[in-house]
Structure formats: structure tokens, C-alpha cells
Amino acid sequence: MAQSGIGLDERAELLYRRLLRRTNWQTQELAQVMKWPVHEVAQAMETLRAEGLASVAADDPTAFRAVEPCIGLPALLARSMYEGRSPQPRPVEVDRFIALHERAAERIEESPGGSGHRNDASTMIERMVAKAESDVVFLVPGYLEGGFAFSRPLVDMSLRRGMRLRAVWSASVFHAHGATVHAQWLAQQDVPPRMVDTVPLCAMIMDGAAAVVVDDSQAPRVVRSAAELDSLCSLAERLWERGTAVRQLRRTPGTPATRRPRTEIVLRLLAEGLTDDAIARRLGCSVRTVRNDVAAAMVALDARSRFQAGARAMQVGLI
């Protein structure tokens, strides 16, 4: 099947574009709208879920939602680069897809009574995390399949961009099998959650400058006032300091920690303006290794210079 410019086969991309039009979709609904057999919808959906571009909807475990392009597509591009897939997504097409979606989302938000607005908590948080710069904190009182607190794409984006990521979970969260699986995966990324008896609210705090709080009805609320942010940040720090490590969250003996690909670090340092020599000293590797990484990144990012490679990686959300 033909490959699209963003790195998906044509059917998967068509389904992804449809998913982005609203929050939740049932498989049968999609089959009717797309005019595809149910098994073809299911197959394309499995592709999207495997690529981190779709997930179970948080408010309906029988439905699916799209992961925002600003989160999912850079991760897809990164995997394609490091796995050496052929053909790879084209960075220019990825950037264009994200930009067009953002403009469309803004138009929907600005239109009065826009019924297509994807205003669920996961969507709101994905857009905000894509703009975060240094620090992300999850406060998690309970387990919700498909909820933002258990999103691998969000964690992947945060770590790929070098942000500090912390999560504090209520003890009861660990009773859910899905939560335990996610906690073990977080441990493999070197960011295991800490446990406290009770987390009083569900929230995500970004850079200490903005937060999203989700109430019992799963309605998200953006917090930007200094007073409320100070209170939330103080609560998060207290919970983090009180939190304990979970002994079961240990790597399998002999299994190394998951590391971010070196190329990501090289690209980040390129974007900061460091020379190949300086990058080699920072990473403790040879200049030749750095130059090989830079050359590979330039090809994958369709860049004409090392500086353009760093800038383009930042532009499409790779770093």
C-alpha cells in the first residue's frame, strides 16, 4: 500500500484525519462514515494505536480518539529515523500537517457553538505539553484507561525534549493492571512514579506556569492564575517529597535502562549552537561518531546543513 508523506499507509492516514474531527469514535461509526468494512477499520486502527496516534477514549473504553499531531507525529518521525524505516516520514509534510491541524482547531474554537471542538482533557493537555519547556508533573488520584496520566506519547514527547518528568500516584492506582503496566514502562524510562496514600486531585502542571485540573466529571479546567498555580505547585512538591518508590518497579536483571537515542541529544545540542567538537566532549564520544550522527540526521530531516538539521528537529517537535 502506498506510503503517505507523514509516514503512514494511505488507509491509516485517512482514518487518522477522520479521528481528528471529534473526540470519540466507535468502530462501527467509523465503518459507516468511511464506507469501509469493519475489519479494515479495525486494521487501520491497530496501525494508529501501534504508532501512538490513537488511543482508547478516556470517557468511553469502547471508543477511540486521536492523539494530537503535535505529540504523535514527531514521535512517529523519531521512531522512523532511529529504526531506519523506508520510506521515512518527510519532516516538511509532518510540519505542514501539524500546522494545518492547529489552524483548523483554532477556527473551531473561535466559532460560536462549534460542535466539533475536541475539548477533552487529553486533547487539551497534549497541546499544552507540546509547548512546555522544562518540567511536567502528573498528580494521579485514580486509574482511567486512556487518560492523559497514562499516555505513553506524552511521556515520550516530554523525555525526547529533555524535560524533567515526575508523577505522584495514589496507592490505589497501583491496584489496576493497566496502571501497573504503565508504571513498569515508566520505570524503564527512568521516571518511575512515586506513591502516596492519597492524591487529592487530578492535575498536570507544566513549567509551573500553567496547569490542567480535571474534576470528578472529567471536565478539564486550565489554571493560569498565579495564586492557584502557587498552591498547585506547593501541593505537587509536598506530595513528591512524601512519595515513596515502589519496590516492584525494578528493571529485569540484566536489562539496561531505556536511553534516549544519542541522535536526539546531538540534535538538541546542534540547535543550541554547539560545535561537533563540543558535542563530542559533552557526550564523551568521538568527533567522528558525532559527525556520523549529524550526517544521518541531515538525511532523515532533509536538511542542507547541520544547523538546519537542529532547527528543523526543533521545528517539528523532535527536540
VENBEL-V192164 format. One record per backbone hydrogen bond with DSSP energy under -0.5 kcal/mol. CO is the residue of the C=O (numbers start at 1). NH is the residue of the N-H. If there is no record, write none. Layout:
# VENBEL-V192164
((CO & NH) (CO & NH))
This chain:
# VENBEL-V192164
((2 & 10) (4 & 7) (5 & 90) (8 & 4) (9 & 13) (10 & 14) (11 & 15) (12 & 16) (13 & 17) (14 & 18) (15 & 19) (16 & 20) (18 & 21) (19 & 22) (25 & 64) (26 & 30) (27 & 31) (28 & 32) (29 & 33) (30 & 34) (31 & 35) (31 & 36) (37 & 40) (37 & 41) (38 & 42) (39 & 43) (40 & 44) (41 & 45) (42 & 46) (43 & 47) (44 & 48) (45 & 49) (46 & 50) (47 & 51) (48 & 53) (48 & 54) (49 & 52) (53 & 67) (55 & 65) (57 & 60) (60 & 57) (60 & 63) (63 & 57) (64 & 25) (65 & 55) (68 & 71) (68 & 72) (69 & 73) (69 & 74) (71 & 75) (72 & 76) (73 & 77) (74 & 78) (75 & 79) (76 & 80) (77 & 81) (78 & 82) (79 & 83) (80 & 84) (80 & 85) (89 & 91) (90 & 93) (90 & 94) (91 & 95) (92 & 96) (93 & 97) (94 & 98) (95 & 99) (96 & 100) (97 & 101) (98 & 102) (99 & 103) (100 & 104) (101 & 105) (102 & 106) (103 & 107) (104 & 108) (105 & 109) (106 & 110) (107 & 111) (111 & 114) (113 & 115) (114 & 117) (117 & 119) (120 & 124) (121 & 125) (122 & 126) (123 & 127) (124 & 128) (125 & 129) (126 & 130) (128 & 131) (128 & 132) (129 & 132) (134 & 164) (135 & 207) (136 & 166) (137 & 205) (138 & 140) (138 & 168) (139 & 141) (139 & 203) (140 & 170) (144 & 147) (147 & 150) (148 & 151) (150 & 152) (151 & 155) (152 & 156) (153 & 157) (154 & 158) (155 & 159) (156 & 160) (157 & 161) (158 & 163) (159 & 162) (164 & 136) (166 & 138) (167 & 194) (168 & 140) (169 & 196) (170 & 173) (170 & 174) (171 & 174) (172 & 175) (173 & 176) (176 & 180) (177 & 181) (178 & 182) (179 & 183) (180 & 184) (181 & 185) (182 & 186) (183 & 187) (184 & 188) (185 & 189) (186 & 189) (186 & 191) (187 & 190) (188 & 258) (194 & 169) (195 & 244) (196 & 171) (198 & 200) (201 & 203) (202 & 214) (203 & 139) (204 & 212) (205 & 137) (205 & 207) (206 & 209) (206 & 210) (210 & 206) (211 & 223) (212 & 204) (213 & 215) (213 & 221) (214 & 202) (215 & 218) (218 & 220) (219 & 215) (221 & 213) (222 & 224) (223 & 211) (225 & 229) (226 & 230) (227 & 231) (228 & 232) (229 & 233) (230 & 234) (231 & 235) (232 & 236) (233 & 237) (234 & 238) (235 & 239) (236 & 240) (237 & 241) (238 & 242) (239 & 243) (244 & 195) (245 & 247) (246 & 249) (248 & 250) (252 & 255) (254 & 256) (261 & 264) (261 & 265) (262 & 266) (263 & 267) (264 & 268) (265 & 269) (266 & 270) (267 & 271) (268 & 272) (269 & 274) (270 & 273) (275 & 279) (276 & 280) (277 & 281) (278 & 282) (279 & 283) (280 & 284) (280 & 285) (286 & 290) (287 & 291) (288 & 292) (289 & 293) (290 & 294) (291 & 295) (292 & 296) (293 & 297) (294 & 298) (295 & 299) (296 & 300) (297 & 301) (298 & 303) (299 & 302) (305 & 309) (306 & 310) (307 & 311) (308 & 312) (309 & 313) (310 & 314) (311 & 315) (312 & 316) (313 & 318) (313 & 319) (314 & 317))
